[in-house]
Amino acid sequence: MKKTIDDLAVRGGEPAFSEILHVGRPNIADRKRLLERMNDILDRRWLTNGGIYVQEFERKIAHMIGVKHCIAMCNGTMALEIAIRALGLTGEVIIPSFTFIATAHALQWQEIAPVFCDIDPEIFTIDPDKIEQMITPKTTGIIGVHVWGRVCDTDALTNIAKDYNLRLLFDAAHAFACSHKGQMIGGFGDAEIFSFHATKFFNTFEGGAVATNNDELAAKIRLMKNFGFSGKDNVIHIGTNGKMTEISAAMGLSSLESLDEFIAVNYQNYKHYQRELNDIPGVTLVSYDENEASNYQYIVLVIDENVTGISRDRLVDILHAENVIARRYFYPGCHQMEPYRSYFPHAGLLLPRTEQLVKKVMSLPTGTTIGESEIAEICCILRIAVADRSKI
């Protein structure tokens, strides 16, 4: 393990890790079981269009999260776009800027204006107290985003949506297998959207889903994800191609069988980080409510430069030099990306907390590809960098 500043790669030493450690490196389930399913798919020659594996995957997800309907999709962005269209959203929809750009793009792609709202300073999700001032006659909905598995104030958002007759969606890309007040994520609002991208702790290679308890909405989404077909040669609704493949569903079913293992590893890594980071001033690990179900898939640090004396960006650069690919999360905020930066050049004036947070947070590697020794080394690098910041 490195002991001094001169051992760091930025000072001429060798990188701490010969193999690059990435945030979001994929978890791989039982290969034997996955290959058995894949071979069965090839033998059946039914590769897509709602085969037995997609149907089984949807049933198991719906049962696990306690909702009536799970509609599997080719990816989370398509799931969000179709849900937005199925709910009839138009005009303006209020969302946080502190989210992945897909949340905004899914609206703008359909010529719906995303209206960026600031975040709660404690949990970093959309602040209900800021929403009402952003509602206009053009507002048709709200999209809350569960960040790092930490859940929005669903009660407050539900009340606002009801009071103003707005649709309510949740982008739950970070929150699969998480709960809120004992209820699994998936059943809040009109619908919730999951991403099963390769970088998520639970993946289907590439995939997503819409979860809902609304029978009418679910039926419409099922039509829309398959070009509007109702039976053979009978198109009854406008639609597109959002279907999940059988191979992706096979990966999802295999991942479900390893879900408890993935979460247990994430939790163990989270506790290791918690212990190792405890003595580094100005570095705070984002915590989780252990009374709720959580996937623990994100190890997020908030860097207080006034205390550390070194910026978040410099710490990221130092880690990169050591082959630890840390990430700045949701930087610089959707409102600072195109086309929104041009459309809403003064949006940042209403987003002071967002603008502060995007300069402070970073995410570190976790998952089944690292363990206690790697975590200790990563935290040692941070500890040295903060302690000897004047020499870097």
C-alpha positions as a Markdown table, in Angstrom:
| # | Residue | x | y | z |
|---|---|---|---|---|
| 1 | Met | 0.0 | 0.0 | 0.0 |
| 2 | Lys | 1.2 | 3.5 | -0.8 |
| 3 | Lys | 2.7 | 5.4 | 2.2 |
| 4 | Thr | 3.9 | 8.8 | 0.9 |
| 5 | Ile | 3.1 | 11.5 | -1.6 |
| 6 | Asp | 6.1 | 10.6 | -3.7 |
| 7 | Asp | 4.6 | 7.1 | -4.3 |
| 8 | Leu | 1.6 | 8.6 | -6.2 |
| 9 | Ala | 1.7 | 8.4 | -10.0 |
| 10 | Val | 1.2 | 12.2 | -10.2 |
| 11 | Arg | 4.5 | 12.6 | -8.4 |
| 12 | Gly | 6.3 | 10.1 | -10.6 |
| 13 | Gly | 5.4 | 6.8 | -9.0 |
| 14 | Glu | 3.8 | 3.8 | -10.6 |
| 15 | Pro | 0.0 | 3.7 | -10.7 |
| 16 | Ala | -1.5 | 1.9 | -7.7 |
| 17 | Phe | -3.5 | -0.5 | -9.9 |
| 18 | Ser | -2.2 | -2.2 | -13.0 |
| 19 | Glu | -5.8 | -3.0 | -14.0 |
| 20 | Ile | -8.2 | 0.0 | -14.4 |
| 21 | Leu | -10.9 | 0.2 | -11.8 |
| 22 | His | -14.1 | 1.7 | -13.3 |
| 23 | Val | -17.2 | 3.1 | -11.7 |
| 24 | Gly | -20.1 | 1.0 | -13.1 |
| 25 | Arg | -18.0 | -2.0 | -14.2 |
| 26 | Pro | -20.6 | -4.7 | -15.1 |
| 27 | Asn | -21.6 | -7.4 | -12.7 |
| 28 | Ile | -21.8 | -10.8 | -14.4 |
| 29 | Ala | -24.2 | -13.4 | -13.1 |
| 30 | Asp | -23.7 | -17.2 | -13.2 |
| 31 | Arg | -22.2 | -17.8 | -16.7 |
| 32 | Lys | -23.3 | -21.5 | -16.8 |
| 33 | Arg | -26.9 | -20.6 | -16.2 |
| 34 | Leu | -26.8 | -17.7 | -18.6 |
| 35 | Leu | -25.3 | -19.8 | -21.4 |
| 36 | Glu | -28.0 | -22.5 | -20.8 |
| 37 | Arg | -30.7 | -19.9 | -21.4 |
| 38 | Met | -28.9 | -18.5 | -24.4 |
| 39 | Asn | -28.6 | -21.9 | -26.0 |
| 40 | Asp | -32.2 | -22.5 | -25.4 |
| 41 | Ile | -33.1 | -19.2 | -27.1 |
| 42 | Leu | -30.9 | -20.2 | -30.1 |
| 43 | Asp | -32.5 | -23.7 | -30.2 |
| 44 | Arg | -36.0 | -22.1 | -30.1 |
| 45 | Arg | -35.0 | -19.5 | -32.8 |
| 46 | Trp | -37.3 | -17.0 | -31.0 |
| 47 | Leu | -35.0 | -14.0 | -30.4 |
| 48 | Thr | -37.3 | -11.1 | -29.8 |
| 49 | Asn | -41.0 | -10.1 | -30.0 |
| 50 | Gly | -42.1 | -11.1 | -26.5 |
| 51 | Gly | -40.8 | -14.6 | -26.1 |
| 52 | Ile | -40.9 | -16.8 | -23.0 |
| 53 | Tyr | -37.9 | -15.2 | -21.4 |
| 54 | Val | -39.2 | -11.6 | -21.6 |
| 55 | Gln | -42.5 | -12.7 | -20.3 |
| 56 | Glu | -40.9 | -14.5 | -17.4 |
| 57 | Phe | -38.6 | -11.6 | -16.7 |
| 58 | Glu | -41.6 | -9.2 | -16.6 |
| 59 | Arg | -43.5 | -11.5 | -14.2 |
| 60 | Lys | -40.6 | -11.9 | -11.8 |
| 61 | Ile | -39.8 | -8.1 | -11.7 |
| 62 | Ala | -43.5 | -7.2 | -11.1 |
| 63 | His | -43.7 | -9.8 | -8.3 |
| 64 | Met | -40.5 | -8.7 | -6.7 |
| 65 | Ile | -41.4 | -5.0 | -6.5 |
| 66 | Gly | -45.1 | -5.6 | -5.8 |
| 67 | Val | -46.7 | -3.9 | -8.9 |
| 68 | Lys | -49.4 | -5.1 | -11.3 |
| 69 | His | -47.4 | -4.4 | -14.4 |
| 70 | Cys | -43.8 | -4.5 | -15.6 |
| 71 | Ile | -43.2 | -3.7 | -19.3 |
| 72 | Ala | -39.7 | -4.6 | -20.3 |
| 73 | Met | -37.9 | -2.3 | -22.8 |
| 74 | Cys | -34.8 | -2.2 | -24.9 |
| 75 | Asn | -33.4 | 0.5 | -22.6 |
| 76 | Gly | -34.4 | 2.9 | -19.9 |
| 77 | Thr | -34.4 | 6.0 | -22.1 |
| 78 | Met | -36.9 | 4.4 | -24.5 |
| 79 | Ala | -39.0 | 3.3 | -21.5 |
| 80 | Leu | -39.1 | 6.9 | -20.3 |
| 81 | Glu | -39.9 | 8.3 | -23.7 |
| 82 | Ile | -42.8 | 5.9 | -24.2 |
| 83 | Ala | -44.2 | 6.5 | -20.7 |
| 84 | Ile | -44.1 | 10.2 | -21.3 |
| 85 | Arg | -46.0 | 9.9 | -24.6 |
| 86 | Ala | -48.4 | 7.3 | -23.1 |
| 87 | Leu | -49.3 | 9.8 | -20.3 |
| 88 | Gly | -50.0 | 12.5 | -22.9 |
| 89 | Leu | -47.4 | 14.9 | -21.5 |
| 90 | Thr | -47.1 | 18.2 | -23.5 |
| 91 | Gly | -45.9 | 21.7 | -23.0 |
| 92 | Glu | -43.7 | 21.8 | -19.9 |
| 93 | Val | -42.6 | 19.1 | -17.4 |
| 94 | Ile | -40.7 | 19.9 | -14.2 |
| 95 | Ile | -37.6 | 17.9 | -13.5 |
| 96 | Pro | -34.4 | 18.3 | -11.5 |
| 97 | Ser | -31.3 | 19.4 | -13.4 |
| 98 | Phe | -29.3 | 17.1 | -11.1 |
| 99 | Thr | -30.0 | 14.0 | -13.2 |
| 100 | Phe | -28.6 | 12.1 | -16.2 |
| 101 | Ile | -29.1 | 13.9 | -19.4 |
| 102 | Ala | -31.6 | 11.3 | -20.7 |
| 103 | Thr | -34.2 | 12.5 | -18.3 |
| 104 | Ala | -34.2 | 15.9 | -20.1 |
| 105 | His | -33.7 | 14.5 | -23.5 |
| 106 | Ala | -36.6 | 12.2 | -23.3 |
| 107 | Leu | -38.8 | 15.2 | -23.0 |
| 108 | Gln | -37.1 | 17.6 | -25.4 |
| 109 | Trp | -37.0 | 14.8 | -28.1 |
| 110 | Gln | -40.8 | 15.0 | -28.0 |
| 111 | Glu | -40.8 | 18.8 | -28.1 |
| 112 | Ile | -41.7 | 19.0 | -24.4 |
| 113 | Ala | -39.7 | 21.6 | -22.5 |
| 114 | Pro | -37.9 | 20.4 | -19.3 |
| 115 | Val | -38.3 | 23.0 | -16.6 |
| 116 | Phe | -35.3 | 22.6 | -14.2 |
| 117 | Cys | -36.0 | 22.6 | -10.5 |
| 118 | Asp | -33.5 | 22.8 | -7.7 |
| 119 | Ile | -32.8 | 20.0 | -5.2 |
| 120 | Asp | -33.2 | 19.2 | -1.6 |
| 121 | Pro | -29.9 | 20.0 | 0.2 |
| 122 | Glu | -30.0 | 16.8 | 2.3 |
| 123 | Ile | -31.0 | 14.0 | -0.1 |
| 124 | Phe | -30.2 | 15.7 | -3.4 |
| 125 | Thr | -33.5 | 14.8 | -5.1 |
| 126 | Ile | -36.0 | 17.4 | -6.5 |
| 127 | Asp | -37.1 | 19.8 | -3.8 |
| 128 | Pro | -40.9 | 19.8 | -3.5 |
| 129 | Asp | -40.8 | 23.3 | -1.9 |
| 130 | Lys | -39.4 | 24.7 | -5.1 |
| 131 | Ile | -41.8 | 23.0 | -7.5 |
| 132 | Glu | -45.0 | 25.1 | -7.1 |
| 133 | Gln | -43.3 | 28.3 | -8.1 |
| 134 | Met | -42.4 | 26.7 | -11.4 |
| 135 | Ile | -45.8 | 25.5 | -12.4 |
| 136 | Thr | -47.4 | 27.4 | -15.3 |
| 137 | Pro | -50.5 | 26.9 | -17.4 |
| 138 | Lys | -48.3 | 24.9 | -19.7 |
| 139 | Thr | -47.2 | 22.4 | -17.0 |
| 140 | Thr | -48.5 | 18.9 | -17.5 |
| 141 | Gly | -46.3 | 16.8 | -15.3 |
| 142 | Ile | -43.4 | 16.3 | -12.9 |
| 143 | Ile | -40.6 | 13.7 | -13.1 |
| 144 | Gly | -38.9 | 13.0 | -9.8 |
| 145 | Val | -35.5 | 11.3 | -10.0 |
| 146 | His | -34.4 | 8.9 | -7.2 |
| 147 | Val | -30.7 | 9.7 | -6.9 |
| 148 | Trp | -28.2 | 6.9 | -6.0 |
| 149 | Gly | -31.1 | 4.9 | -4.6 |
| 150 | Arg | -32.1 | 7.7 | -2.2 |
| 151 | Val | -35.8 | 8.2 | -2.8 |
| 152 | Cys | -37.7 | 11.4 | -3.6 |
| 153 | Asp | -40.2 | 12.8 | -1.2 |
| 154 | Thr | -42.9 | 10.8 | -2.9 |
| 155 | Asp | -45.7 | 12.0 | -0.6 |
| 156 | Ala | -45.0 | 15.7 | -1.2 |
| 157 | Leu | -44.7 | 15.1 | -5.0 |
| 158 | Thr | -47.9 | 13.1 | -5.1 |
| 159 | Asn | -49.8 | 15.8 | -3.2 |
| 160 | Ile | -48.5 | 18.5 | -5.6 |
| 161 | Ala | -49.4 | 16.5 | -8.6 |
| 162 | Lys | -52.9 | 15.9 | -7.3 |
| 163 | Asp | -53.5 | 19.5 | -6.3 |
| 164 | Tyr | -52.5 | 20.8 | -9.8 |
| 165 | Asn | -53.9 | 17.9 | -11.8 |
| 166 | Leu | -50.4 | 16.9 | -13.1 |
| 167 | Arg | -49.0 | 13.6 | -14.1 |
| 168 | Leu | -46.2 | 12.2 | -12.0 |
| 169 | Leu | -43.4 | 9.9 | -13.2 |
| 170 | Phe | -40.3 | 8.7 | -11.4 |
| 171 | Asp | -37.0 | 8.1 | -13.0 |
| 172 | Ala | -35.9 | 5.1 | -10.9 |
| 173 | Ala | -32.8 | 4.3 | -12.9 |
| 174 | His | -30.7 | 4.3 | -9.7 |
| 175 | Ala | -33.3 | 2.7 | -7.5 |
| 176 | Phe | -34.0 | -0.9 | -8.6 |
| 177 | Ala | -34.4 | -3.1 | -5.5 |
| 178 | Cys | -34.7 | -0.1 | -3.2 |
| 179 | Ser | -37.7 | 0.7 | -0.9 |
| 180 | His | -39.3 | 3.8 | 0.6 |
| 181 | Lys | -41.2 | 3.5 | 3.9 |
| 182 | Gly | -41.2 | -0.2 | 3.4 |
| 183 | Gln | -42.7 | -0.1 | -0.1 |
| 184 | Met | -40.5 | -1.2 | -3.0 |
| 185 | Ile | -39.7 | 1.4 | -5.6 |
| 186 | Gly | -41.9 | 0.8 | -8.7 |
| 187 | Gly | -45.3 | 1.6 | -7.4 |
| 188 | Phe | -45.1 | 5.3 | -6.9 |
| 189 | Gly | -46.7 | 7.9 | -9.1 |
| 190 | Asp | -48.3 | 7.1 | -12.5 |
| 191 | Ala | -45.3 | 4.9 | -13.3 |
| 192 | Glu | -41.7 | 4.4 | -12.5 |
| 193 | Ile | -38.9 | 3.8 | -15.0 |
| 194 | Phe | -35.9 | 1.5 | -14.5 |
| 195 | Ser | -32.7 | 1.2 | -16.3 |
| 196 | Phe | -30.9 | -2.1 | -16.6 |
| 197 | His | -27.9 | -0.8 | -18.5 |
| 198 | Ala | -24.6 | -2.6 | -18.2 |
| 199 | Thr | -23.3 | 0.0 | -15.8 |
| 200 | Lys | -26.1 | -0.7 | -13.3 |
| 201 | Phe | -25.5 | -3.2 | -10.5 |
| 202 | Phe | -28.4 | -5.2 | -12.0 |
| 203 | Asn | -28.2 | -5.4 | -15.8 |
| 204 | Thr | -29.7 | -7.1 | -18.9 |
| 205 | Phe | -26.7 | -6.0 | -21.0 |
| 206 | Glu | -28.9 | -3.1 | -22.2 |
| 207 | Gly | -32.5 | -2.7 | -21.1 |
| 208 | Gly | -35.1 | -1.0 | -19.0 |
| 209 | Ala | -38.7 | -1.2 | -17.9 |
| 210 | Val | -41.8 | 0.7 | -17.0 |
| 211 | Ala | -43.5 | -0.3 | -13.7 |
| 212 | Thr | -47.1 | 0.7 | -13.0 |
| 213 | Asn | -50.3 | -0.2 | -11.2 |
| 214 | Asn | -52.4 | 1.5 | -13.9 |
| 215 | Asp | -54.0 | -1.1 | -16.1 |
| 216 | Glu | -55.0 | 1.4 | -18.9 |
| 217 | Leu | -51.5 | 2.9 | -19.0 |
| 218 | Ala | -49.8 | -0.5 | -19.0 |
| 219 | Ala | -52.0 | -1.6 | -22.0 |
| 220 | Lys | -51.2 | 1.5 | -23.9 |
| 221 | Ile | -47.4 | 1.2 | -23.2 |
| 222 | Arg | -47.5 | -2.4 | -24.4 |
| 223 | Leu | -49.0 | -1.3 | -27.7 |
| 224 | Met | -46.6 | 1.6 | -28.1 |
| 225 | Lys | -43.4 | -0.4 | -27.5 |
| 226 | Asn | -44.4 | -2.7 | -30.5 |
| 227 | Phe | -45.5 | -0.3 | -33.2 |
| 228 | Gly | -49.1 | -0.2 | -31.9 |
| 229 | Phe | -49.8 | -3.8 | -32.9 |
| 230 | Ser | -52.7 | -5.6 | -31.3 |
| 231 | Gly | -52.5 | -9.1 | -32.7 |
| 232 | Lys | -51.3 | -9.9 | -36.2 |
| 233 | Asp | -51.7 | -7.2 | -38.9 |
| 234 | Asn | -53.7 | -5.0 | -36.7 |
| 235 | Val | -52.2 | -1.7 | -35.7 |
| 236 | Ile | -54.5 | 0.3 | -33.3 |
| 237 | His | -52.1 | 2.9 | -31.9 |
| 238 | Ile | -49.1 | 4.9 | -32.9 |
| 239 | Gly | -45.9 | 3.2 | -31.6 |
| 240 | Thr | -42.3 | 2.5 | -32.0 |
| 241 | Asn | -39.8 | -0.4 | -31.4 |
| 242 | Gly | -39.0 | -0.5 | -27.7 |
| 243 | Lys | -38.9 | -4.3 | -27.2 |
| 244 | Met | -36.4 | -6.1 | -25.0 |
| 245 | Thr | -34.7 | -9.1 | -26.7 |
| 246 | Glu | -34.8 | -12.6 | -25.4 |
| 247 | Ile | -31.0 | -12.5 | -24.9 |
| 248 | Ser | -31.3 | -9.4 | -22.7 |
| 249 | Ala | -34.1 | -11.0 | -20.7 |
| 250 | Ala | -32.0 | -14.2 | -20.2 |
| 251 | Met | -29.3 | -12.0 | -18.8 |
| 252 | Gly | -31.9 | -10.3 | -16.6 |
| 253 | Leu | -33.2 | -13.6 | -15.2 |
| 254 | Ser | -29.7 | -14.8 | -14.5 |
| 255 | Ser | -28.9 | -11.5 | -12.8 |
| 256 | Leu | -32.0 | -11.8 | -10.7 |
| 257 | Glu | -30.7 | -15.1 | -9.4 |
| 258 | Ser | -27.5 | -13.3 | -8.2 |
| 259 | Leu | -29.3 | -10.2 | -7.0 |
| 260 | Asp | -28.9 | -10.9 | -3.3 |
| 261 | Glu | -25.2 | -11.6 | -3.9 |
| 262 | Phe | -24.7 | -8.4 | -5.8 |
| 263 | Ile | -26.3 | -6.3 | -3.1 |
| 264 | Ala | -24.4 | -8.1 | -0.3 |
| 265 | Val | -21.1 | -7.3 | -2.1 |
| 266 | Asn | -22.2 | -3.6 | -2.6 |
| 267 | Tyr | -23.2 | -3.3 | 1.1 |
| 268 | Gln | -19.9 | -4.9 | 2.3 |
| 269 | Asn | -18.0 | -2.4 | 0.0 |
| 270 | Tyr | -20.0 | 0.5 | 1.3 |
| 271 | Lys | -19.1 | -0.5 | 4.9 |
| 272 | His | -15.4 | -0.8 | 4.0 |
| 273 | Tyr | -15.5 | 2.7 | 2.4 |
| 274 | Gln | -17.3 | 4.0 | 5.5 |
| 275 | Arg | -14.5 | 2.8 | 7.8 |
| 276 | Glu | -11.7 | 3.9 | 5.5 |
| 277 | Leu | -13.0 | 7.4 | 4.8 |
| 278 | Asn | -13.9 | 8.2 | 8.3 |
| 279 | Asp | -10.6 | 10.0 | 9.2 |
| 280 | Ile | -10.3 | 12.1 | 6.0 |
| 281 | Pro | -11.3 | 15.7 | 6.8 |
| 282 | Gly | -13.7 | 17.3 | 4.3 |
| 283 | Val | -14.6 | 14.0 | 2.6 |
| 284 | Thr | -18.1 | 12.8 | 3.4 |
| 285 | Leu | -19.5 | 9.5 | 2.2 |
| 286 | Val | -23.2 | 9.8 | 1.1 |
| 287 | Ser | -25.1 | 7.4 | 3.5 |
| 288 | Tyr | -28.1 | 5.1 | 3.1 |
| 289 | Asp | -30.9 | 4.4 | 5.4 |
| 290 | Glu | -30.2 | 0.8 | 6.5 |
| 291 | Asn | -33.8 | 0.4 | 7.6 |
| 292 | Glu | -34.9 | 0.4 | 4.0 |
| 293 | Ala | -34.0 | -2.0 | 1.2 |
| 294 | Ser | -31.1 | -0.5 | -0.8 |
| 295 | Asn | -28.9 | -1.7 | -3.7 |
| 296 | Tyr | -25.9 | 0.3 | -2.4 |
| 297 | Gln | -24.6 | 0.5 | -5.9 |
| 298 | Tyr | -23.2 | 4.0 | -5.7 |
| 299 | Ile | -20.3 | 5.1 | -3.5 |
| 300 | Val | -20.6 | 8.9 | -3.6 |
| 301 | Leu | -18.3 | 11.4 | -1.8 |
| 302 | Val | -19.1 | 15.0 | -1.1 |
| 303 | Ile | -15.9 | 17.0 | -1.1 |
| 304 | Asp | -15.7 | 20.2 | 1.0 |
| 305 | Glu | -12.8 | 22.0 | -0.6 |
| 306 | Asn | -12.8 | 24.6 | 2.2 |
| 307 | Val | -11.7 | 21.7 | 4.5 |
| 308 | Thr | -9.7 | 19.5 | 2.2 |
| 309 | Gly | -7.8 | 22.3 | 0.6 |
| 310 | Ile | -8.0 | 20.4 | -2.7 |
| 311 | Ser | -10.8 | 20.4 | -5.2 |
| 312 | Arg | -13.0 | 17.5 | -6.2 |
| 313 | Asp | -11.7 | 17.8 | -9.8 |
| 314 | Arg | -8.1 | 17.5 | -8.7 |
| 315 | Leu | -8.9 | 14.5 | -6.6 |
| 316 | Val | -10.5 | 12.9 | -9.6 |
| 317 | Asp | -7.4 | 13.6 | -11.7 |
| 318 | Ile | -5.2 | 12.0 | -9.0 |
| 319 | Leu | -7.3 | 8.9 | -8.9 |
| 320 | His | -7.3 | 8.6 | -12.7 |
| 321 | Ala | -3.5 | 8.7 | -12.7 |
| 322 | Glu | -3.7 | 5.7 | -10.3 |
| 323 | Asn | -6.0 | 3.9 | -12.7 |
| 324 | Val | -9.0 | 4.5 | -10.5 |
| 325 | Ile | -11.7 | 5.9 | -12.9 |
| 326 | Ala | -13.8 | 8.0 | -10.4 |
| 327 | Arg | -16.6 | 10.0 | -11.9 |
| 328 | Arg | -18.0 | 13.5 | -11.3 |
| 329 | Tyr | -21.7 | 12.9 | -10.9 |
| 330 | Phe | -24.2 | 14.7 | -13.1 |
| 331 | Tyr | -21.6 | 17.3 | -13.8 |
| 332 | Pro | -22.2 | 20.1 | -14.9 |
| 333 | Gly | -26.0 | 19.7 | -14.5 |
| 334 | Cys | -28.4 | 19.3 | -17.4 |
| 335 | His | -29.1 | 23.0 | -17.6 |
| 336 | Gln | -25.4 | 23.6 | -18.5 |
| 337 | Met | -25.6 | 21.1 | -21.4 |
| 338 | Glu | -26.9 | 21.7 | -24.9 |
| 339 | Pro | -29.4 | 22.5 | -26.1 |
| 340 | Tyr | -30.6 | 23.6 | -22.6 |
| 341 | Arg | -27.7 | 25.9 | -22.0 |
| 342 | Ser | -28.8 | 27.9 | -25.1 |
| 343 | Tyr | -32.5 | 27.6 | -24.4 |
| 344 | Phe | -32.3 | 28.6 | -20.8 |
| 345 | Pro | -29.1 | 30.6 | -20.3 |
| 346 | His | -30.1 | 32.0 | -16.9 |
| 347 | Ala | -31.5 | 28.7 | -15.4 |
| 348 | Gly | -28.6 | 28.5 | -13.0 |
| 349 | Leu | -30.0 | 31.5 | -11.1 |
| 350 | Leu | -32.8 | 29.3 | -9.8 |
| 351 | Leu | -30.6 | 26.3 | -9.2 |
| 352 | Pro | -28.0 | 27.4 | -6.6 |
| 353 | Arg | -27.9 | 24.1 | -4.7 |
| 354 | Thr | -27.5 | 22.1 | -7.9 |
| 355 | Glu | -24.7 | 24.4 | -9.1 |
| 356 | Gln | -22.9 | 23.9 | -5.8 |
| 357 | Leu | -23.4 | 20.1 | -5.6 |
| 358 | Val | -22.1 | 19.3 | -9.1 |
| 359 | Lys | -18.8 | 20.8 | -8.1 |
| 360 | Lys | -18.5 | 18.7 | -5.0 |
| 361 | Val | -19.6 | 15.1 | -5.7 |
| 362 | Met | -17.6 | 12.1 | -7.0 |
| 363 | Ser | -18.3 | 8.4 | -7.3 |
| 364 | Leu | -15.9 | 5.6 | -6.6 |
| 365 | Pro | -15.7 | 2.0 | -7.9 |
| 366 | Thr | -17.7 | -0.7 | -6.2 |
| 367 | Gly | -19.3 | -4.0 | -7.2 |
| 368 | Thr | -18.1 | -7.5 | -7.6 |
| 369 | Thr | -14.8 | -6.6 | -9.3 |
| 370 | Ile | -13.3 | -5.0 | -6.2 |
| 371 | Gly | -12.9 | -5.8 | -2.5 |
| 372 | Glu | -11.5 | -4.7 | 0.8 |
| 373 | Ser | -7.8 | -4.4 | -0.3 |
| 374 | Glu | -8.7 | -2.3 | -3.4 |
| 375 | Ile | -10.9 | 0.0 | -1.3 |
| 376 | Ala | -8.2 | 0.4 | 1.3 |
| 377 | Glu | -5.8 | 1.5 | -1.5 |
| 378 | Ile | -8.2 | 3.9 | -3.1 |
| 379 | Cys | -8.9 | 5.5 | 0.3 |
| 380 | Cys | -5.2 | 5.6 | 1.1 |
| 381 | Ile | -4.6 | 7.6 | -2.1 |
| 382 | Leu | -7.3 | 10.1 | -1.1 |
| 383 | Arg | -5.9 | 10.3 | 2.4 |
| 384 | Ile | -2.4 | 11.1 | 1.1 |
| 385 | Ala | -3.7 | 13.6 | -1.4 |
| 386 | Val | -5.7 | 15.6 | 1.2 |
| 387 | Ala | -2.9 | 15.4 | 3.8 |
| 388 | Asp | -0.1 | 16.5 | 1.3 |
| 389 | Arg | -2.2 | 18.7 | -1.0 |
| 390 | Ser | 0.4 | 21.5 | -1.1 |
| 391 | Lys | 2.8 | 19.1 | -2.8 |
| 392 | Ile | 0.5 | 18.1 | -5.6 |
